[in-house]
Amino acid sequence: MRIKSFEPFGSSRASFPQFLALERIMPEIEKLNSEVLKKSVENSGVLFETKLKLAVQDGGPERLRSLLAGDDHKLELLNLKAALQETQVVSLLRDAGIKPSEVGTLVDKLIRNLEFFQISSQVHDAVYTFLPLSWQALKEGELSFRKNSEERNESYSCEINLDLEPTGRLSIAVTLFEGHCFITFNAEDQGFKELIEEEKDMLNRRFSEAGLILKAVNIARRQEIQFGAGEALDLNIKI
């Protein structure tokens, strides 16, 4: 996933609500929280397909129509793609100084990325999903979750890999084990490492406010950080 920058469509959003789909699919990093993250993941790829299957089994036609009307990212993008063929929409975009062809290219790339991760999930028998963010400093990112079971002990881990401008790559590993959290930071840039160390107290406070026990924090510098997930289709967005 590569995202450089994304700017909303200004007044055109009010005239054409289809454009709001891009804001739902690509939330701004400042607005990202657990609820937004959950909705973004659940409404994309195989997880959304699972929601549709459960809706058919348990909720009937009404529940299925409700999901398709408001939650299906791919359907929203297809509707937006169709709207871009309308003369009135094209004129509005041009009047706003936006090239309709650039918007169309963006929508096509988003659709292809959604489909790429749907196929990857089927091929690898795992859950891969596409999580685009409106985050100007982000060049590339990965987010992975794992559940580890060993006899009676279970642990949960989350690995976050970020390539940021101008600080370079950062790898974060978060583990939850027996009610305690453990975090490891690895940064390529020495200055970035030192900045994380300076904000360590704030991190402890944030965990405490959330009712979580942060048992240990390790911060180190690593010369080279490798990303592990498969490459998505390239997104280099600037509108």
C-alpha positions in Angstrom: 0.0 0.0 0.0 1.5 3.3 -1.1 -0.3 6.6 -0.3 1.3 10.0 -0.5 -1.5 12.4 -0.1 -5.3 12.7 -0.6 -7.4 15.8 -0.4 -11.2 15.8 -0.2 -13.2 17.3 -3.1 -14.4 20.4 -1.3 -17.9 21.6 -2.2 -18.4 18.9 -4.7 -19.0 16.4 -1.9 -22.2 18.1 -1.0 -23.5 18.0 -4.5 -22.4 14.4 -5.1 -22.5 12.3 -2.0 -20.8 9.5 -3.9 -17.5 11.3 -3.2 -18.0 10.8 0.5 -17.2 7.1 -0.2 -13.5 8.1 -0.6 -13.5 9.7 2.8 -15.0 6.6 4.4 -12.6 4.3 2.5 -9.6 6.5 3.1 -9.9 8.0 6.6 -7.6 10.7 7.7 -4.9 9.5 10.0 -5.9 12.1 12.6 -9.4 10.6 12.8 -8.2 7.0 13.0 -9.4 5.2 16.1 -10.4 1.7 17.0 -14.0 2.1 15.7 -12.9 3.6 12.3 -10.2 0.9 12.0 -12.7 -1.9 12.8 -15.2 -0.6 10.2 -12.5 -0.1 7.5 -11.3 -3.7 7.9 -14.7 -5.4 8.2 -16.1 -3.6 5.2 -13.3 -4.7 2.8 -12.4 -7.9 1.1 -13.2 -11.4 2.4 -14.3 -10.1 5.8 -17.1 -8.2 4.1 -18.0 -11.3 2.1 -18.3 -13.2 5.4 -20.7 -10.5 6.7 -22.8 -10.9 3.6 -23.0 -14.7 4.1 -24.0 -14.3 7.8 -26.6 -11.7 6.8 -28.2 -14.1 4.3 -28.2 -16.9 7.0 -29.3 -15.0 10.0 -30.7 -11.6 9.0 -32.6 -12.2 5.8 -33.1 -9.9 2.8 -33.5 -6.7 4.9 -30.1 -7.1 6.6 -28.5 -7.9 3.3 -29.9 -4.8 1.7 -28.8 -2.7 4.6 -25.2 -3.9 4.3 -25.0 -3.4 0.6 -26.5 0.1 1.0 -24.0 1.5 3.5 -21.1 -0.7 4.1 -19.8 -2.3 0.9 -16.6 -0.3 -0.1 -16.3 -2.0 -3.4 -19.9 -1.2 -4.3 -19.4 2.5 -3.3 -16.4 2.7 -5.5 -18.3 1.2 -8.5 -21.1 3.7 -7.9 -18.6 6.5 -7.9 -17.0 5.1 -11.1 -20.4 5.2 -12.7 -21.0 8.8 -11.5 -17.8 9.9 -13.2 -19.4 9.0 -16.5 -22.2 11.6 -16.0 -21.8 14.9 -17.8 -22.8 17.0 -14.8 -20.2 15.4 -12.5 -17.5 15.9 -15.1 -18.4 19.5 -15.5 -18.4 20.1 -11.7 -15.0 18.5 -11.3 -13.5 20.6 -14.1 -15.0 23.8 -12.7 -13.3 22.9 -9.4 -9.9 22.4 -11.2 -9.9 18.6 -10.8 -9.2 16.3 -13.7 -12.0 13.7 -14.0 -9.4 11.3 -15.5 -7.3 11.5 -12.3 -10.3 10.7 -10.1 -11.2 7.8 -12.4 -7.6 6.5 -12.2 -7.7 6.7 -8.4 -11.0 4.9 -8.2 -9.8 2.1 -10.5 -6.6 1.6 -8.4 -8.7 1.4 -5.2 -10.9 -1.3 -6.8 -8.0 -3.3 -8.1 -6.3 -3.2 -4.6 -9.5 -4.5 -3.0 -9.7 -7.3 -5.5 -5.9 -8.0 -5.1 -6.3 -8.7 -1.4 -9.5 -10.7 -1.9 -7.5 -13.0 -4.2 -4.5 -13.1 -1.9 -6.8 -14.2 1.0 -8.1 -17.1 -1.1 -4.7 -18.2 -2.3 -2.9 -18.1 1.0 -5.9 -19.2 3.2 -5.4 -16.2 5.4 -7.1 -12.8 5.8 -5.5 -10.0 3.8 -7.3 -6.7 3.5 -6.6 -3.3 2.1 -6.4 -0.3 4.5 -5.8 3.0 2.7 -5.2 6.1 4.8 -5.1 9.7 4.1 -1.6 10.3 5.6 0.7 12.6 3.8 3.9 11.3 5.5 3.1 7.7 4.8 5.0 6.1 1.9 4.2 2.4 2.7 2.7 0.5 5.5 1.8 -3.0 6.8 -0.4 -4.1 9.7 -0.7 -7.7 10.8 -2.4 -9.5 13.6 -1.7 -13.0 15.0 -3.1 -15.2 17.7 -0.5 -17.6 19.2 -1.6 -20.6 21.3 0.7 -22.7 23.4 -0.9 -25.2 25.7 -3.0 -23.1 28.1 -1.3 -19.8 27.3 -2.6 -17.6 24.5 -1.0 -14.4 23.3 -2.0 -11.9 20.7 0.4 -9.8 18.7 0.2 -6.9 16.3 3.1 -5.9 14.0 3.0 -2.4 12.4 5.5 -1.5 9.8 5.6 2.1 8.5 7.8 3.9 6.0 7.5 7.6 6.8 8.9 10.8 5.3 11.4 12.0 6.3 12.2 9.7 9.2 12.4 6.4 7.3 11.1 3.0 8.4 9.7 2.1 11.8 8.7 -1.3 13.0 6.4 -1.7 16.0 5.6 -5.1 17.7 2.8 -5.2 20.3 2.1 -8.3 22.3 -0.7 -9.0 24.7 0.0 -11.9 27.1 -1.8 -12.8 30.3 -3.3 -9.3 30.5 0.0 -7.5 30.0 1.2 -5.5 27.0 4.7 -5.5 25.6 5.9 -3.2 22.9 9.1 -3.1 20.9 10.1 -0.2 18.6 12.8 -0.4 15.9 13.6 2.7 14.0 16.1 3.2 11.1 16.6 6.8 12.1 18.6 7.6 15.3 16.7 10.9 15.8 13.4 9.2 15.4 14.4 6.6 18.0 15.4 9.4 20.4 12.0 11.1 19.9 10.2 7.8 20.7 12.2 7.6 23.9 11.3 11.1 24.9 7.6 10.3 24.5 7.7 7.0 26.5 5.9 8.5 29.5 3.1 9.6 27.3 2.8 6.1 25.9 2.5 4.7 29.4 -0.1 7.2 30.3 -2.2 6.5 27.2 -2.2 2.7 28.0 -3.2 3.4 31.6 -6.0 5.7 30.4 -7.3 2.9 28.2 -7.2 0.4 31.1 -4.3 -1.6 29.8 -1.2 -2.6 31.6 2.0 -1.8 29.7 4.6 -4.1 31.2 7.6 -3.3 29.1 8.8 -1.0 26.3 11.9 -1.7 24.3 13.2 1.0 21.9 16.1 0.3 19.5 17.7 1.4 16.3 18.0 -1.0 13.4 20.0 -0.1 10.3 17.6 -1.9 7.9 14.0 -2.9 8.4 12.4 -5.3 6.0 8.6 -5.5 5.4 7.1 -8.9 5.2 3.7 -8.7 3.5 3.1 -9.1 -0.2 3.2 -6.0 -2.4 -0.1 -4.4 -3.2 -0.8 -2.5 -6.4 1.0 0.8 -6.3 -1.0 3.8 -5.1 0.6 7.2 -5.5 -2.3 9.6 -4.9 -2.2 13.4 -5.2 -5.4 15.2 -6.2 
